[in-house]
Every structure is written in structure tokens, then in C-alpha cells.
Amino acid sequence: MDEYEFAKERYERVFNLLEEHHKWFSEALTLIASENVPSEAVKEAIVTDFMSRYAEGWPGDRVYAGCKYIDEVELIAIELGKKLFDAEHVDVRPIAGVTANLSVYTAFTEPGDTIISLAIPNGGHITYGKKELGGTAGAVRGLNVENFPFDSEEMNIDVDKTKALIEKMKKEGKKPKMVVFGGSLFLFPHPLKELAPYLKAEDIYIMYDGAHVLGLIAGGEFQKPLEEGADVMTGSTHKTLPGPQGGVIVSFDKYSEKLKNAVFPSNVSNHHLHHVAGKAIAFAEMLAFGKQYAKDIIRNAQKLAGALAEKGFKVLGEKNGYTKSHQVVIDVWHLGGGGVVEKELEQANIIVNRNLIPGDIKSGKHFKNPGGIRMGVQEITRLGMGPSEMDEIADILYRTLLKKEDKEAIKKRVKELKARFSKVRYAFDSKRDAYEYIKIRLK
Ligand SMILES: *Cc1c(COP(=O)(O)O)cnc(C)c1O
């Protein structure tokens, strides 16, 4: 094969694989808690010429010419973000949640400082991980990381023990510079209100990582981090908030210069302008439809959790009604572990992810086959599924994992269920199928 043919074969193959993926996801139960399906409006925004331009800096103060329309779009995204989060300062330039977190570390900490955050089995994200784990806080910003005391009955941070930990750290000369609320396994609002007065009196910065729950916060159905005492909130714009992949920082005027500089020039040069346009569109959708969307997500998660418990699954967070977010987490150690179960479900076109759960590291479990499975209902809710579908999904999981019924038959049932919900809801425009493969090349 000459190079042209070699290249052309790969070129076609990539498109074939993309189409196959679209078909598969249109037939699958997509339950990964950090994903979503954006509207056709968001998709339209991100295939525009914005994708190939540069606009380093802040609107009106750019490093490049040609930004007349780019600036206006970014200012609209900021305006919408301020309304959505009731905030003085919004920065839509971080190209990912990780970039947003790293920018906050850049603004509020110095290498060698100490932070407190959740350990990974208790819900912590790798961006606030220790150096030994390759975590962004430790390995990139050089921060020392202590972990919140966690109550796995409550599935939440222990307020009194956290205060005691900080008192102890003070005595040892290791007072934390910042405390990071939020996480990736996130069933219940964190006790920010309860801890904020103490932390403020100690002059400790409060960061809230809302990556997962950003859409619920935007819809007013989770906690209100800035109102409850956080100095800054970060988030991803593609999890419960169904926009393009990206990050956002939300805060107060008093920190805006410091935070802006920490984004550019410290952590971003160009900031993916097509995704800025996509964020503006997604923010507008959330402002118009987000309240109902967030309500429906939480109602569905609670319904699914209850139905799974009734079927005999070990659902975490029982003491507090299983969940107040988009997530449902089950302990599947007795079924072979999260790694085994994740693969078993994938064979039936049910897409979930394995997850470390509280106690996993202490009992010697590994991320490859942890104790839990984490599910999120935000994507299927966006497609219009409701309480009766949550019952149906609980039954499907029961038949797959507990009754070990034939995977092909289950796959067929999943496909039929998904086919009934093919359009994105909670959007201004929704004519195309949610997973339609949109072809641009002309034949
Ligand atoms: C997903 C996630 C992030 C990282 O966001 P990306 O947009 O994937 O970079 C940060 N924090 C938490 C808690 C997350 O779950």
C-alpha cells in the first residue's frame, strides 16, 4: 500500500467508527454520571469557525485581532453565567474542570501549602489528590493534601472531626491554606454552611468543586455554594450541565483579577472559542429550562435508587434516602466487584463506570476492580425518561446482575427502551435525534 491508500483507509475507518459509536449509544443505556448529551444547538455552535481561532486574554483586551464577534459571544456567556449562578465573576475560559481547579490553586495557594479535600474512595477527584497518587494538587501544584474525615453512614464530610483535624494541624504548624468541597462521588450536599463560619474565622480559603453537580446548582436544586460561604466555585460544563466539554470558574469581584490572571496566562493560552460559544448556548438552555431539568434529575435518581434497593441491591446512602443528586451508587463487591460488573453490563449495552467506594482502599481493593458502580440519570432524564422508566431500568439491572438472564435478550429490551426516548428535552431546538450522526462532508 502506498501512503495515500494507507491514509485513505484510516481516514474512512475513523468515520466508520464514529458512526458505529453513534449507533451504539443510540441503543444503549447511558448511565455514566459525568456525561451528558448536548442539544443540537450546542453541536451547531461548536462546529463553527470559532474552532480554529485564537483570542488569548479577556474580551476587549485580546492578544489577537479578529475577535469582534468572539468577544461578544464570550461576554454573553459571562452574562448568562452570572445570572445562572447569581455571581459577580464568571470565567468561561478554563478548557476543562481540571484547568479550572488548577487555576484556583494557582490563585489561592503556593507550592508547599496544605489543602484539605476528600480522599478518592470517599468521592475525591484526582485533581485534589496527593503527590503519590499523581494528583493535580500534589504532583502539579506541589500542595500537601490532607483528607476530610468522612462518615460513610451519612456519606458525607464529618463536621466536628474536620474542625478537630484543623485544630490539630494548627498545633503542628500545618494550618491549611484552603479547603476543597465537592467530589466525583457526590450523593448529598456537603456541609459547607456548617463549616464556613469556622473556616472564615481561621482565614482559610473555601473552594467548591461543582464539576458533577453544576447543572443541579444552576437549576437551584442542590446547595448554593457561593451563598453558603465558598470563595470560589469551579465546574465542568458537560456533566449535569449539558454543554460542550469544558470548565468554568465562578466567584466574587474581589477575587476576579487574581482568578483571571491564574487562568490566562497561567493555565490557558487559547481557550477553545467554539466551546465558549457552546457554553453560552448551554447556559441559555439552563436558564430557561434548568429548574425543571434539575428537579427531574433528582426525582429520577431517587426513584432509581429506591427501586434498586427494593430489588435487593446494596444502594449507598440509605440513611439519607440514597441520593439528593443525579447519582446512584451501589456496592457490588458480592457480585464480583465494580470492574467485573461494569463489563457484564456493557455486554447488555448498559454503560456505567466502576468506582472506589468508602472503605475500598482500607480493605485492599484496587481501582481496577473496586467495590462500587456509580450511575447518573442526567443523560436519560435529558431524553425525557421519568419514574416508570426508572422502575424499568431497576428491573433490567436486576435481571442482568442478579438473575443472570440472557444478555442478548436484555440488550434488545434496552434498545427498545432507548428508542422511545430519542430527542433531547429542556432545549429551545430539538428536531434531530439526540445521537444522530451529523454528516458535513458532501458526497
Ligand atoms: C470531572 C471532574 C473534574 C474534572 O473535570 P474535567 O472537565 O473532566 O477536566 C474535576 N472535579 C471533579 C469533582 C470531577 O468529577
The ligand as an SDF file (V2000), in Angstrom:
LIG
                    3D

 15 15  0  0  0  0  0  0  0  0999 V2000
  -14.9180   15.5390   36.2820 C   0  0  0  0  0  0  0  0  0  0  0  0
  -14.3630   16.2180   37.4630 C   0  0  0  0  0  0  0  0  0  0  0  0
  -13.3550   17.1800   37.3450 C   0  0  0  0  0  0  0  0  0  0  0  0
  -12.5880   17.3790   36.0780 C   0  0  0  0  0  0  0  0  0  0  0  0
  -13.2970   17.8700   35.0830 O   0  0  0  0  0  0  0  0  0  0  0  0
  -12.8580   17.7010   33.5560 P   0  0  0  0  0  0  0  0  0  0  0  0
  -13.8020   18.6340   32.9190 O   0  0  0  0  0  0  0  0  0  0  0  0
  -13.0190   16.2710   33.2310 O   0  0  0  0  0  0  0  0  0  0  0  0
  -11.4450   18.1470   33.4340 O   0  0  0  0  0  0  0  0  0  0  0  0
  -12.9910   17.9020   38.4570 C   0  0  0  0  0  0  0  0  0  0  0  0
  -13.5610   17.6610   39.6290 N   0  0  0  0  0  0  0  0  0  0  0  0
  -14.4870   16.7180   39.8090 C   0  0  0  0  0  0  0  0  0  0  0  0
  -15.0870   16.5120   41.1380 C   0  0  0  0  0  0  0  0  0  0  0  0
  -14.9170   15.9420   38.7310 C   0  0  0  0  0  0  0  0  0  0  0  0
  -15.8160   14.9880   38.9170 O   0  0  0  0  0  0  0  0  0  0  0  0
  1  2  1  0
  2  3  1  0
  2 14  2  0
  3  4  1  0
  3 10  2  0
  4  5  1  0
  5  6  1  0
  6  7  2  0
  6  8  1  0
  6  9  1  0
 10 11  1  0
 11 12  2  0
 12 13  1  0
 12 14  1  0
 14 15  1  0
M  END
$$$$
